[in-house]
């Protein structure tokens, strides 16, 4: 309804009246909700990327032992893995 008052105030109330005005308002609400959802999805993806990067950089357990993970993508690996099955990079072990 606020949009209707604004349009009337600008002299556009005669162009957009009745059902057309309601459809415009619903379209505007849908657009705002879609943009908000896209923004929150982008924030969630970026947060996960940062968490993965932190896990990759801190490749040790709380007691200081080195974890068995790929240094490129952070995938948990078994003891005898030479190539990461996720990213395909060689895994170098420091003995």
The 8 nearest C-alpha neighbors of each residue, nearest first, counted from 0:
[[1, 3, 2, 4, 24, 21, 5, 20],
 [0, 2, 4, 3, 5, 6, 24, 7],
 [1, 3, 5, 0, 4, 6, 24, 20],
 [4, 2, 0, 6, 1, 5, 7, 12],
 [5, 3, 7, 1, 2, 6, 8, 0],
 [4, 6, 8, 2, 7, 3, 1, 9],
 [7, 5, 11, 12, 3, 9, 8, 4],
 [6, 8, 12, 10, 4, 11, 9, 5],
 [9, 7, 5, 6, 10, 4, 11, 12],
 [10, 8, 6, 7, 11, 5, 12, 4],
 [9, 11, 7, 8, 12, 6, 13, 14],
 [10, 12, 6, 14, 7, 13, 9, 15],
 [13, 11, 7, 6, 15, 14, 10, 16],
 [12, 14, 11, 15, 16, 10, 7, 6],
 [13, 15, 11, 12, 16, 10, 6, 20],
 [16, 14, 20, 12, 13, 19, 11, 17],
 [15, 17, 20, 19, 13, 12, 14, 18],
 [18, 16, 20, 19, 21, 15, 22, 3],
 [17, 19, 21, 20, 22, 16, 15, 23],
 [20, 18, 22, 21, 17, 16, 15, 23],
 [19, 21, 23, 16, 15, 18, 22, 17],
 [22, 20, 18, 24, 23, 19, 25, 17],
 [21, 23, 25, 19, 24, 20, 26, 18],
 [24, 22, 26, 20, 21, 25, 27, 19],
 [23, 25, 27, 21, 22, 26, 28, 20],
 [26, 24, 28, 22, 27, 23, 29, 21],
 [25, 27, 29, 23, 24, 28, 22, 30],
 [26, 28, 30, 24, 25, 29, 23, 31],
 [29, 27, 25, 31, 30, 26, 32, 24],
 [30, 28, 26, 32, 27, 31, 33, 25],
 [29, 31, 27, 33, 28, 32, 26, 34],
 [30, 32, 34, 28, 29, 33, 35, 27],
 [31, 33, 35, 29, 30, 34, 36, 28],
 [34, 32, 36, 30, 35, 31, 29, 37],
 [33, 35, 37, 31, 36, 32, 38, 30],
 [36, 34, 32, 38, 33, 37, 31, 39],
 [37, 35, 33, 39, 38, 34, 40, 32],
 [36, 38, 40, 34, 35, 39, 33, 41],
 [39, 37, 35, 41, 36, 40, 34, 42],
 [38, 40, 42, 36, 41, 37, 43, 35],
 [39, 41, 37, 43, 38, 42, 36, 44],
 [40, 42, 38, 44, 39, 43, 45, 37],
 [43, 41, 39, 45, 40, 44, 46, 38],
 [44, 42, 40, 46, 41, 45, 39, 47],
 [45, 43, 41, 47, 46, 42, 40, 48],
 [44, 46, 48, 42, 47, 43, 41, 49],
 [45, 47, 43, 49, 48, 44, 42, 50],
 [48, 46, 50, 44, 49, 45, 51, 43],
 [49, 47, 45, 51, 46, 50, 52, 44],
 [48, 50, 52, 46, 47, 51, 53, 45],
 [49, 51, 47, 53, 52, 48, 54, 46],
 [52, 50, 54, 48, 49, 53, 55, 47],
 [51, 53, 55, 49, 54, 50, 56, 48],
 [52, 54, 56, 50, 55, 51, 57, 49],
 [55, 53, 51, 57, 52, 56, 50, 58],
 [54, 56, 52, 73, 53, 57, 58, 51],
 [57, 55, 53, 54, 58, 52, 70, 51],
 [58, 56, 54, 59, 55, 53, 60, 52],
 [57, 59, 56, 66, 55, 65, 54, 60],
 [60, 58, 65, 66, 64, 57, 63, 61],
 [59, 61, 63, 64, 62, 66, 65, 58],
 [60, 62, 63, 59, 64, 65, 66, 57],
 [63, 61, 60, 64, 59, 65, 66, 58],
 [64, 62, 60, 61, 59, 65, 66, 58],
 [65, 63, 60, 59, 62, 66, 61, 58],
 [64, 66, 59, 58, 60, 63, 67, 68],
 [67, 65, 59, 58, 68, 60, 64, 75],
 [66, 68, 76, 75, 65, 77, 78, 69],
 [69, 67, 75, 76, 74, 73, 66, 70],
 [68, 70, 73, 74, 71, 72, 90, 83],
 [71, 69, 73, 72, 68, 55, 90, 58],
 [72, 70, 69, 73, 88, 55, 86, 74],
 [73, 71, 74, 69, 70, 86, 55, 85],
 [72, 74, 69, 55, 68, 70, 71, 75],
 [75, 73, 69, 68, 72, 76, 85, 83],
 [76, 74, 68, 67, 73, 69, 77, 66],
 [77, 75, 68, 67, 74, 80, 78, 69],
 [76, 78, 80, 79, 67, 75, 68, 81],
 [77, 79, 80, 76, 67, 81, 68, 92],
 [80, 78, 77, 81, 76, 82, 92, 90],
 [79, 81, 77, 82, 78, 76, 83, 90],
 [80, 82, 90, 89, 79, 83, 91, 92],
 [83, 81, 89, 90, 88, 80, 87, 84],
 [82, 84, 87, 85, 88, 86, 89, 69],
 [85, 83, 87, 86, 82, 88, 74, 76],
 [86, 84, 83, 87, 74, 72, 88, 82],
 [85, 87, 88, 83, 84, 72, 71, 82],
 [88, 86, 83, 84, 82, 85, 89, 90],
 [89, 87, 83, 86, 82, 90, 71, 84],
 [90, 88, 82, 81, 91, 83, 87, 69],
 [89, 91, 81, 82, 69, 88, 92, 83],
 [92, 90, 89, 93, 81, 70, 69, 82],
 [91, 93, 94, 90, 81, 67, 80, 89],
 [92, 94, 91, 65, 90, 67, 66, 70],
 [93, 92, 91, 65, 78, 67, 64, 90]]
